[in-house]
Amino acid sequence: GDSPDYVYYEAESKQNLLTGNAVVAGATFCSGAQKVGYVGLGAANRLTFQKVGVSEAGWYELRLFYCTEQTRKVNVQVNGKDEYTIEQLNSGSFYKPAMASIKIKLNEGVNTICFYNNSAYAPDIDRIAISKNIVKNNDSASNDEGKKPVQNVSEKTTQTKVMPSKVSIVKNTASNQNAVYL
């Protein structure tokens, strides 16, 4: 079930902005039985969560729930400026969601979080979750200077320690969905 320590945002929500080829599709084992596919493989193909609200500025955990049977990566842009990358994403199936986690910097009030990949397909996106409380970031100085943290996820382990934070995948045992994106 959902953790009470996070606020969840569905990818298919009408509050989000889908541009280019990004499209909502049915997916039985995704939250809400839907996901967003065709994100990436072009600068226009993006999914933007437009109304992510927090009560104070700081570092928060972003959990990305995604589906892909191919190893993919996704770029994350927060408020049109701060850039992050989540790599080595592979849930084992376009039908089974998995979760990866990074730390992102949010402003007090409403934030935008955009998922994209200009050169290749990103994974299909089920939903995201944002921690309700600020989390400690061990490398906030380098992020404040505008560097792009690269956070890797290994499909062979359930958790991999990387800098500046930890990223983890939680495998889901569900099978069979009704939409596949290549």
N, C-alpha and C positions, 0 to 999 in steps of 0.2 A: 504494500500500500504506500500511499504518499506520506512523506515525512512532514510532521507539523512544523519543522524548523525551516521550511522552504515555501516560497510562493511559486506556483506552477503557471506557465503560460503555454497554451497550445499553439503549435505552428500554424494550424488551419484557421485560427481565430480571425474574424473579420476586422479586428483592430490592427492586424499586421498588414504590411505592404509586401506583396509579391510582385516582382518586376521581371521583364523578359519572359523566359520560358518556364519560370518557377510556377508550379501548379499543385493544387490540393488533390490528393488521391485517397481512395479507400485503402485501409490497411487493418485487417481484423485485430491484430495483436498490439497495435499502437494505441496509446491513450486516445479516447474519443473515436477510435476506429478509423482515424485519418492521419495522414502525414503530408509533408510537402516535399515533392521531388523536383528533379531537373534544376536544382540550384547548382550554379557553376558552369564551367565550359563556356565562359564568356562573361565579360564585365557587367552585362545587363541582367544576368540571371541571379537574382538575389532574394533573400527572405529577410525582412526587417521587422523585428518586434518593436513597435513604436511607443508603447506605454508601459515601460518597466519602472515602477516607482519604488523609491526607498526614502526613509525618513532622515537619513544623514549621509553625507559624503564619506566614502572610504572604499576599502577593498572588500568584495563579496565573492562567495563561491558561485560560479555558474556551472550548473549541471546540464549537459547536452544529451538528450535522448535521441538516438539516431539509428538508422538501418543501412547496412551495406554488406555485400558479400565480397566486395573487392576492397583492398586497402586504399583508403582515400584520406584527404585532408580538407580542412575547412578553415578559412580565415574569418576572424571575428573583429568587427569594427564597432567600438563603443562611442556613441555621441559624435560620430563623424570624424573622430581623430585617433583615439587610442586603438592600436592594432595588436591582435593576438593570433596565434596559429595553433590549431590542434591537429596533430599528425598521427599517422599509423592507426586510423580508425577502421575497424573491421568487426562487425557484430556477428559475422559468420553467415549472414543471410539478409536478403532484402525483406524478409518476412519477420525477423526477430529484432526488436530494439535492444540496444545496449546503452550504457551510460559512460560518458567521459566528463571529467571535472577540471576546471581551471579557475584561477582567481582573476577577477577583473575589477577595475576601478570605476565606481559609479558616482554620479553627482547627487546631491540632495534633490528630491523631487522626481520628475519624469526623465527617463533615459531612453535612448534608442540602442538596440543591439542588432547589427546587421551581419548575416552569414553569407559568405561568397567564396568563390574560387575562380579567378579569371582564366586559368589555363587548363583546368580539368574539372570533372564532376566532383562536387562535394557529396557526402552521404545524404540520404533522405533524412529529413528532420521530423521527428515526432513531436517533441516539445522541449522546453527548457525549464529549469527551476533556478531560482535565486535565493540564496540564504537570507533568512530574515535578519540575521545579525552580522555585523562586520567581522571579518576573519583576519587573522594576522598574515601579513605578506612578508616573507623573509628578504625580499629583494625589491622593496618598493622604491628605493633610490634610483636604481637603473631604469625602472619603468617610468618614474617621474621625469626622467631626462629624455623620454621619447623613444627609447630603444624598443624593439619589437621582441618580446619574449617568445621563444619557441618552446612549446610544451609537447612532449612526445608521449604516445600511448603505445604500449606493446600488446599485440593481440595474444601473445603466448603467456602473459602473466596477468594477474588480476590487479596489480598495482605496481607502478614503476615510479621511482623517485627521480624527479627532474628538477631543474632550476627554472623559474623561480618558485615553483610550487609542485604539488603532487597532482598527477592525473591518474584516474583509474577507470577501468571498464568493469561493469557488472554484467555478466552474461545472463540472458533470459532464456528459459527453456521452452518458451512457447514456440509453436510451429504453425505453418500455413497462414498466409495472408493472401489478399487478392490483388495486389498491385506490385509490379516489379519495375524498377528503373535501372537502366544500364548506363 
